[in-house]
């Protein structure tokens, strides 16, 4: 059984002789439960023996309070007057109670879920065949009762033969379309746009959630191809529908993105900085704080030069990585742990293939290698807009982590909080608790 005295008195919110809970205006009381008659005598949590025992926690005004018992009786009387039978109330109450479950904390705090593994959605799928949507559906492995590539995201290829059109529909707050190949137009509730290879556009929630894509040119494979990502699985999990538009439709032209990367390269080169990580985050004017593609989606146009190794990093969001361009010899190594030298333990290798997509599982360390003679490009799509807002993205780079370990530090917080800030927060909360108790 849990030693409540240790758990509560070690809380940073603990006040002298009291309880370490935010709802200090309703302090807990402890009473020992045994096979003998239970005593109503309460005691400070510090006075309890650490021997195993079962303990109940009651609040003033709880089920032992006579006022509550009188109120319950009055409620039944009122229900009878309203024509509600006590048997009906009892039956419904028992049904609700039957659904309640409790778990021992330490063994259940990290429940075992199906892992998110490394999967590949190869480009051959959109290079041949008729006009169609080609889902990257991993719902059987997650598992989910609805199509999903990850817990929050669904990705697909859309192939459109020249002269054809196709509808895509999603109940989502965010949809992103990257043009893998070809050119064409897209008609939405917000208007009609044109697109060509390398462009990216995002759409918000709409009345119908339906877009119509038409191909004008199909490139080398006779059909245009789009990479389509939505947050529909997130809404399915929450059991909600997208009813509010959180941003306006936004277009990122290929030339604008490439010019931004080149400007960055020129700027870093002039400053004598290393050009190892050379990429630009794609932001939206509606998301100035998170600097993300939408309030849910996050994307980066990243380049890796010939002979470059981008050292390991990790983040809590899933990444659905689109290999925009890569010659043979470009690949990612990924794994769940690092050794003392910052090298990935038992890594899995995934080769980049132009026009293909692969899954980087959340929390996995991953490093990118370019052993070819040309610059390679990758466009990851993540649910990191949501994680950034929640302050839980926790992106980390290996060299920082190795340095921390050598200095005897293990960074546990998702973002840095200084000792001074922590002290100020604790003092503020303790003052708030004291004021509530005084009132």
C-alpha positions as CSV (number, residue, x, y, z in Angstrom):
1,X,0.0,0.0,0.0
2,X,1.1,3.6,-0.6
3,X,2.8,5.4,2.3
4,X,0.7,8.5,2.2
5,X,2.9,10.3,4.7
6,X,5.9,10.1,2.5
7,X,4.0,11.0,-0.7
8,X,2.4,14.1,0.7
9,X,5.0,15.5,3.1
10,X,7.6,15.4,0.3
11,X,5.4,17.4,-2.0
12,X,6.7,20.9,-2.8
13,X,3.2,22.3,-2.0
14,X,3.2,20.8,1.5
15,X,2.5,23.3,4.3
16,X,3.4,22.7,8.0
17,X,1.3,19.9,9.5
18,X,-1.0,20.0,6.5
19,X,-1.7,18.4,3.2
20,X,0.3,18.8,-0.1
21,X,-2.8,19.2,-2.3
22,X,-3.8,22.2,-4.3
23,X,-7.3,22.0,-2.8
24,X,-6.0,22.8,0.6
25,X,-9.4,24.5,1.5
26,X,-10.7,20.9,1.9
27,X,-7.9,19.0,3.7
28,X,-7.9,15.2,3.7
29,X,-8.3,13.2,6.9
30,X,-6.9,9.7,7.4
31,X,-8.7,6.9,9.2
32,X,-7.3,3.4,9.6
33,X,-9.4,0.5,8.3
34,X,-9.3,-3.0,9.8
35,X,-11.6,-5.9,10.5
36,X,-12.5,-4.3,13.8
37,X,-14.8,-1.4,14.3
38,X,-13.4,1.6,12.5
39,X,-12.5,4.5,14.7
40,X,-13.4,8.0,13.5
41,X,-10.3,9.4,15.2
42,X,-8.1,11.2,12.7
43,X,-4.4,11.7,12.8
44,X,-1.6,13.6,11.1
45,X,-0.2,11.6,8.2
46,X,3.2,11.8,9.8
47,X,2.0,9.8,12.8
48,X,1.3,6.6,10.8
49,X,3.4,3.6,11.0
50,X,5.0,2.5,7.7
51,X,3.7,-1.0,8.2
52,X,1.3,-2.0,5.4
53,X,-2.2,-1.0,6.1
54,X,-5.3,0.0,4.1
55,X,-6.3,3.6,4.4
56,X,-9.3,5.6,3.4
57,X,-9.4,9.3,2.7
58,X,-12.5,11.3,3.5
59,X,-13.3,15.0,2.9
60,X,-15.3,17.2,5.2
61,X,-18.7,17.1,3.7
62,X,-18.1,13.6,2.5
63,X,-20.4,10.5,2.8
64,X,-19.9,10.4,6.6
65,X,-21.2,13.9,7.1
66,X,-24.8,13.8,8.5
67,X,-25.7,16.8,6.4
68,X,-24.9,14.8,3.2
69,X,-27.0,11.8,4.4
70,X,-29.9,14.1,5.1
71,X,-29.5,15.7,1.6
72,X,-29.4,12.2,0.0
73,X,-32.7,11.4,1.7
74,X,-34.2,14.6,0.6
75,X,-33.0,13.9,-3.0
76,X,-34.8,10.5,-3.0
77,X,-37.9,12.1,-1.6
78,X,-37.8,14.8,-4.3
79,X,-37.2,12.1,-7.0
80,X,-40.3,10.2,-5.8
81,X,-42.4,13.3,-6.0
82,X,-41.2,13.9,-9.5
83,X,-42.3,10.3,-10.4
84,X,-38.8,8.8,-10.4
85,X,-38.7,5.4,-8.7
86,X,-35.9,4.7,-6.2
87,X,-35.3,1.4,-8.0
88,X,-34.5,3.3,-11.2
89,X,-32.0,5.5,-9.4
90,X,-30.4,2.5,-7.7
91,X,-30.1,0.6,-11.0
92,X,-28.5,3.5,-12.8
93,X,-26.2,4.2,-9.9
94,X,-25.1,0.6,-9.8
95,X,-24.5,0.7,-13.6
96,X,-22.3,3.7,-13.2
97,X,-20.4,2.3,-10.3
98,X,-19.7,-1.0,-12.2
99,X,-17.6,0.9,-14.7
100,X,-15.2,2.3,-12.2
101,X,-11.7,0.8,-12.0
102,X,-8.6,1.5,-9.8
103,X,-5.0,0.5,-10.3
104,X,-1.9,0.4,-8.1
105,X,0.0,3.5,-9.0
106,X,3.6,2.4,-9.5
107,X,2.8,-0.7,-11.6
108,X,0.2,1.1,-13.8
109,X,1.7,4.6,-14.2
110,X,3.3,3.5,-17.5
111,X,0.7,1.2,-19.1
112,X,1.8,-1.1,-21.8
113,X,0.5,0.1,-25.2
114,X,1.3,-1.3,-28.6
115,X,4.6,0.4,-29.7
116,X,4.8,2.7,-32.6
117,X,7.4,1.1,-34.8
118,X,9.4,2.0,-37.9
119,X,7.4,1.6,-41.1
120,X,7.9,2.6,-44.8
121,X,5.4,3.9,-47.3
122,X,7.4,3.4,-50.6
123,X,7.1,5.7,-53.6
124,X,6.2,2.9,-56.0
125,X,2.7,3.1,-54.6
126,X,2.0,6.5,-56.2
127,X,4.2,6.0,-59.3
128,X,1.8,3.6,-61.0
129,X,-1.9,2.8,-61.1
130,X,-5.1,4.7,-61.4
131,X,-6.3,7.8,-59.7
132,X,-6.8,7.0,-56.0
133,X,-5.9,7.7,-52.4
134,X,-3.3,5.3,-51.0
135,X,-3.5,5.4,-47.2
136,X,-0.6,4.8,-44.9
137,X,-2.9,3.0,-42.5
138,X,-1.3,1.4,-39.4
139,X,-4.5,1.1,-37.4
140,X,-4.0,-2.7,-37.0
141,X,-0.7,-2.2,-35.2
142,X,-1.7,0.7,-32.9
143,X,-4.6,-0.5,-32.7
144,X,-7.4,2.0,-33.5
145,X,-10.9,1.3,-34.8
146,X,-10.3,4.0,-37.4
147,X,-7.6,4.7,-40.0
148,X,-4.4,6.2,-38.5
149,X,-0.7,6.3,-39.2
150,X,0.0,7.5,-35.6
151,X,-2.1,8.2,-32.6
152,X,-2.8,11.8,-33.8
153,X,-2.1,11.7,-37.5
154,X,-3.2,10.0,-40.7
155,X,-1.1,10.2,-43.9
156,X,-1.7,9.1,-47.4
157,X,-0.5,9.4,-51.0
158,X,-2.9,10.8,-53.5
159,X,-2.2,9.8,-57.2
160,X,-4.1,11.8,-59.9
161,X,-3.8,10.8,-63.5
162,X,-3.5,13.6,-66.0
163,X,-6.9,15.0,-66.8
164,X,-8.5,13.3,-63.8
165,X,-9.9,14.7,-60.5
166,X,-10.4,13.1,-57.1
167,X,-12.1,14.2,-53.9
168,X,-10.4,13.9,-50.5
169,X,-12.4,14.3,-47.3
170,X,-11.3,14.5,-43.7
171,X,-13.0,15.5,-40.4
172,X,-9.9,17.4,-39.2
173,X,-8.7,20.7,-37.9
174,X,-5.6,20.6,-40.0
175,X,-4.8,19.2,-43.5
176,X,-1.5,19.5,-45.2
177,X,-0.7,18.7,-48.9
178,X,2.8,18.5,-50.2
179,X,3.2,18.2,-54.0
180,X,5.5,15.3,-54.7
181,X,5.2,15.4,-58.4
182,X,3.2,17.2,-61.2
183,X,1.0,20.2,-61.3
184,X,-2.7,20.9,-61.0
185,X,-5.5,22.7,-59.1
186,X,-7.4,22.1,-55.8
187,X,-10.9,23.4,-55.2
188,X,-11.9,23.9,-51.5
189,X,-14.6,25.7,-49.5
190,X,-12.1,28.6,-49.3
191,X,-11.5,28.9,-53.1
192,X,-9.4,27.4,-55.9
193,X,-5.6,27.3,-56.0
194,X,-3.0,26.0,-58.4
195,X,0.1,24.0,-57.4
196,X,3.2,22.4,-58.8
197,X,6.0,20.2,-57.6
198,X,7.5,21.2,-54.3
199,X,4.6,23.4,-53.1
200,X,3.0,22.8,-49.8
201,X,-0.4,24.1,-48.6
202,X,-2.5,23.7,-45.4
203,X,-6.2,23.8,-45.0
204,X,-8.2,24.5,-41.8
205,X,-11.5,22.9,-40.7
206,X,-14.3,23.6,-43.2
207,X,-18.0,23.0,-43.6
208,X,-17.6,19.9,-45.8
209,X,-14.0,18.9,-45.2
210,X,-13.9,18.0,-48.9
211,X,-11.4,19.1,-51.5
212,X,-11.3,18.4,-55.2
213,X,-7.8,17.9,-56.8
214,X,-7.2,17.9,-60.5
215,X,-4.0,17.0,-62.3
216,X,-2.7,19.0,-65.3
217,X,0.8,17.5,-65.5
218,X,2.0,14.2,-64.1
219,X,5.7,14.3,-64.6
220,X,7.7,11.2,-65.4
221,X,5.0,8.8,-64.1
222,X,2.0,10.0,-66.0
223,X,0.2,11.2,-62.8
224,X,0.6,13.9,-60.2
225,X,1.2,12.8,-56.6
226,X,0.4,14.5,-53.3
227,X,1.5,13.7,-49.8
228,X,-1.6,14.3,-47.5
229,X,-1.5,14.5,-43.7
230,X,-4.4,15.2,-41.4
231,X,-5.1,15.2,-37.6
232,X,-8.3,13.3,-38.0
233,X,-7.2,10.4,-35.7
234,X,-6.8,12.9,-32.9
235,X,-10.4,14.1,-33.3
236,X,-11.6,10.5,-33.6
237,X,-9.9,9.6,-30.3
238,X,-11.4,12.6,-28.5
239,X,-14.8,11.9,-30.0
240,X,-15.2,15.4,-31.4
241,X,-15.8,17.2,-34.7
242,X,-13.9,20.2,-36.1
243,X,-16.3,23.1,-35.8
244,X,-14.0,26.1,-35.7
245,X,-11.4,27.4,-38.2
246,X,-8.2,28.0,-36.3
247,X,-6.1,29.4,-39.2
248,X,-6.6,30.6,-42.8
249,X,-5.6,28.5,-45.8
250,X,-1.8,28.9,-46.3
251,X,0.5,28.2,-49.3
252,X,4.2,27.7,-49.2
253,X,5.7,27.9,-52.7
254,X,8.7,25.8,-53.5
255,X,10.8,28.8,-54.6
256,X,10.1,30.6,-51.3
257,X,11.2,27.7,-49.2
258,X,14.3,27.0,-51.2
259,X,15.3,30.7,-51.2
260,X,14.8,30.8,-47.4
261,X,17.2,27.8,-47.0
262,X,19.7,29.5,-49.3
263,X,19.5,32.8,-47.4
264,X,20.2,30.9,-44.2
265,X,23.2,29.1,-45.8
266,X,24.6,32.4,-47.0
267,X,24.1,34.0,-43.5
268,X,25.7,31.1,-41.7
269,X,28.5,30.9,-44.2
270,X,29.3,34.6,-43.8
271,X,29.4,34.2,-40.0
272,X,31.7,31.2,-40.3
273,X,29.1,28.9,-38.7
274,X,28.9,25.2,-39.4
275,X,26.3,24.2,-42.0
276,X,25.5,20.8,-40.5
277,X,21.8,21.4,-39.8
278,X,20.4,23.6,-42.6
279,X,16.7,23.8,-42.7
280,X,13.7,26.1,-42.1
281,X,10.7,25.6,-39.9
282,X,7.4,26.3,-41.7
283,X,5.3,28.6,-39.6
284,X,1.8,30.2,-39.9
285,X,0.8,33.7,-39.0
286,X,-2.0,32.2,-36.8
287,X,0.6,30.4,-34.7
288,X,3.2,33.1,-33.7
289,X,4.0,31.5,-30.3
290,X,4.5,27.9,-31.4
291,X,6.0,28.8,-34.8
292,X,4.4,25.8,-36.3
293,X,2.6,24.9,-39.6
294,X,-0.8,24.8,-37.8
295,X,-1.8,24.6,-34.2
296,X,-1.4,20.8,-34.5
297,X,0.9,20.2,-37.4
298,X,4.7,20.9,-37.5
299,X,7.0,20.7,-40.5
300,X,10.5,21.5,-41.5
301,X,12.3,21.6,-44.9
302,X,15.6,20.1,-44.0
303,X,18.7,19.6,-46.1
304,X,21.8,17.5,-45.5
305,X,24.9,18.1,-47.6
306,X,27.2,15.5,-49.2
307,X,29.3,13.7,-46.6
308,X,27.4,15.3,-43.7
309,X,26.2,13.5,-40.5
310,X,23.5,15.1,-38.5
311,X,24.1,13.8,-35.0
312,X,21.2,12.1,-33.0
313,X,18.3,14.0,-31.6
314,X,14.9,13.0,-30.3
315,X,11.4,14.5,-29.6
316,X,8.2,13.3,-28.1
317,X,6.2,13.8,-31.3
318,X,5.9,11.2,-34.1
319,X,7.6,12.1,-37.4
320,X,6.2,11.1,-40.8
321,X,9.2,11.8,-42.9
322,X,8.9,12.5,-46.6
323,X,12.1,12.0,-48.6
324,X,11.8,14.9,-51.0
325,X,15.1,14.1,-52.8
326,X,17.9,11.6,-52.1
327,X,20.4,9.6,-54.0
328,X,21.4,6.2,-52.8
329,X,23.6,6.4,-49.7
330,X,21.3,8.7,-47.7
331,X,19.7,7.1,-44.6
332,X,18.5,7.5,-41.0
333,X,19.7,5.5,-38.1
334,X,17.3,5.3,-35.2
335,X,16.9,3.5,-31.9
336,X,15.5,3.9,-28.4
337,X,18.7,4.5,-26.4
338,X,22.2,6.0,-26.4
339,X,25.4,4.7,-25.0
340,X,27.9,6.7,-22.9
341,X,29.5,8.1,-26.1
342,X,26.2,9.3,-27.5
343,X,25.9,6.6,-30.1
344,X,22.6,5.0,-30.8
345,X,22.3,1.5,-29.4
346,X,21.1,-1.3,-31.7
347,X,20.0,1.2,-34.5
348,X,17.6,0.5,-37.3
349,X,18.6,1.8,-40.7
350,X,16.0,3.4,-43.0
351,X,17.2,4.4,-46.5
352,X,15.8,7.6,-48.0
353,X,14.1,7.0,-51.3
354,X,12.8,10.0,-53.3
355,X,9.0,10.3,-52.9
356,X,8.8,7.8,-50.0
357,X,7.7,8.2,-46.4
358,X,8.9,6.5,-43.2
359,X,7.9,6.7,-39.6
360,X,10.2,7.9,-36.9
361,X,8.6,6.7,-33.6
362,X,8.1,9.3,-30.8
363,X,11.0,9.5,-28.3
364,X,13.5,7.5,-30.5
365,X,16.9,8.9,-31.1
366,X,17.7,9.3,-34.8
367,X,20.6,10.6,-36.9
368,X,20.8,11.4,-40.6
369,X,23.7,10.4,-42.9
370,X,24.5,11.5,-46.4
371,X,27.2,9.4,-48.1
372,X,26.2,10.5,-51.6
373,X,27.6,13.3,-53.6
374,X,24.5,15.5,-53.7
375,X,22.4,17.4,-51.1
376,X,19.5,15.5,-49.8
377,X,16.1,16.9,-48.7
378,X,13.5,15.7,-46.2
379,X,10.2,17.1,-45.1
380,X,9.0,15.6,-41.8
381,X,5.3,16.1,-40.8
382,X,4.7,15.9,-37.0
383,X,2.0,16.5,-34.5
384,X,4.5,18.8,-32.8
385,X,2.3,21.9,-33.0
386,X,0.2,20.3,-30.3
387,X,3.2,19.1,-28.3
388,X,4.9,22.5,-28.5
389,X,1.7,24.2,-27.2
390,X,1.5,21.7,-24.3
391,X,5.2,22.3,-23.5
392,X,5.9,18.6,-24.0
393,X,7.8,18.4,-27.3
394,X,11.1,18.1,-25.4
395,X,13.4,18.0,-28.4
396,X,16.9,17.1,-27.3
397,X,20.3,16.9,-29.1
398,X,22.8,14.3,-28.2
399,X,25.8,16.5,-27.6
400,X,23.9,18.5,-25.0
401,X,22.8,15.3,-23.3
402,X,26.3,13.8,-23.2
403,X,27.7,17.0,-21.7
404,X,25.0,17.0,-19.0
405,X,25.7,13.4,-18.1
406,X,29.5,14.2,-17.8
407,X,28.6,17.0,-15.5
408,X,26.5,14.7,-13.4
409,X,23.1,16.1,-14.5
410,X,20.1,14.4,-15.9
411,X,17.6,16.9,-17.4
412,X,14.1,15.7,-16.6
413,X,11.9,18.7,-17.4
414,X,10.5,19.3,-20.8
415,X,11.7,22.9,-20.5
416,X,14.2,24.6,-18.3
417,X,13.1,26.2,-15.0
418,X,15.7,28.0,-13.0
419,X,16.0,27.5,-9.2
420,X,14.9,31.1,-8.7
421,X,11.8,30.6,-10.8
422,X,11.0,27.4,-8.9
423,X,11.4,29.1,-5.5
424,X,9.1,31.9,-6.6
425,X,6.4,29.5,-7.8
426,X,6.6,27.5,-4.6
427,X,6.3,30.7,-2.4
428,X,3.4,32.0,-4.5
429,X,1.5,28.7,-4.1
430,X,2.2,28.4,-0.4
431,X,0.9,32.0,0.1
432,X,-2.2,31.1,-1.8
433,X,-2.8,28.1,0.4
434,X,-2.3,30.1,3.5
435,X,-4.7,32.8,2.4
436,X,-7.3,30.1,1.6
437,X,-6.9,28.6,5.0
438,X,-7.2,31.9,6.7
439,X,-10.5,32.5,4.9
